[in-house]
Each structure stands twice: as C-alpha cells, then as structure tokens.
Amino acid sequence: ESEVREARKLRSNHENIELLKEKLLEEKSRRERAESELSKLYDVQSNMKKLEDQISSWRSMIKDIPGISCFEDMPDKFAALQKYVSN
C-alpha cells in the first residue's frame, strides 16, 4: 500500500513537472512575442520622430516664404509663380 502511494505521488509529481515545463514554454513564447512587438514599437517611434522632425522643418521653411501661412497656400503660390515666370 505504501508503495502504491509512493508510486502515485511520483506520478503526480511527474505530471506536475510536465505541466510546469509546458507553462514555461508558453511563457517563453509570450516573452519572445512581447520582445518582438516591443522592437516594432521602437521602430515605429523612431519613424514617428523622423516624420515629426520633417514636419517641423517644413513648417519652418513655410514661414520663410512670403505670402504663405500654411500648406494649403502653397499650390496657389506656385501657380502664381509659374504664371510670373511664364510671362
């Protein structure tokens, strides 16, 4: 009877170990996915920073062009310049 109890205990321990191994693998997989997504986030943030810098640069240039106060003014200004150059 004690041998049967010991055998059941060993089997239970073995099952618990296998379950823990499975959970560990799942957690490792989750961690790898999270690290991958974090890397993608850093890339997106870097790209956003570059775009923000470009927008800031464009805004600075627009302020230096007479008669243009926003992006929407540019097509009309270019059209006027083309007419001026054509004449």
N, C-alpha and C positions, 0 to 999 in steps of 0.2 A: 504493500500500500504506500509506503514512504517512497519507494522507487517510482511509483506511478505519479505521485505528487511532484516529485523532483523532475520527472520527465515532462509533465505538464508545465511546470514552472520554466524549464529550459525552452520548451516550445513557445511559450508565451513571450519569454524574453527574446527569442529569435524573431518572432513576429513583430515585436515592438522595435527591434533593431532594424528590420527591413522597412517598417513604416517610417522610422526616423530617417533612414537613408533616402527613401523616396521623397520625403518632405524636404530634406536637404537639397536634393537635386532640383526640386521645384523652386526653392528659394534662390538657388544659384542661377537658374534660368531667369527668374524675375529680376534679379540683380543685374544680370547681363543686359536684359532688355531696358531696364531703367538707365543703365550707363550709356547704352546706345542712344536712347532718347535724349539724355542729358547732353550728349555730344552734339546731337542735331540741334538742340536748343541753343547751345553756344554758337553754332554756325549761323543760325537764324538771327541771333542777337548781334553777331558781328556784321552780318549783311544789313541789318536794320541801321546799325550805327553808320555804316558806309553811306547808305541812302540818305540818312538824316544829314550827314555832312555834305552830300551833294546838293540837297535841297537848300541847305544854309548857304552854300556857295552860290547857287543860282539866285537866291533872294538877294544876296549882296551885289551880284552883278546887275540885277534888275534895278536896284536902287541907283546905280551909276548911269543908267540910260535915261536921258531926258525924255519926258513925255510918257514914261511907262511907270505905272504904280503897282501893277500886278501882272500875273502871267497872261491874263485874258487880253491885256492891251497889246501884247507882242504881235499877233497877226496883223492888226490894223497898222501898227507902226512899221512893220516890214513891208506891208503893201504900199504905204506912203513912201517909204524909202525907195522901193522898186520903181514907183512912178517918177520920183525925183531923179533917179539915176537914168531912167529911160529917156527923159526929156533933155 
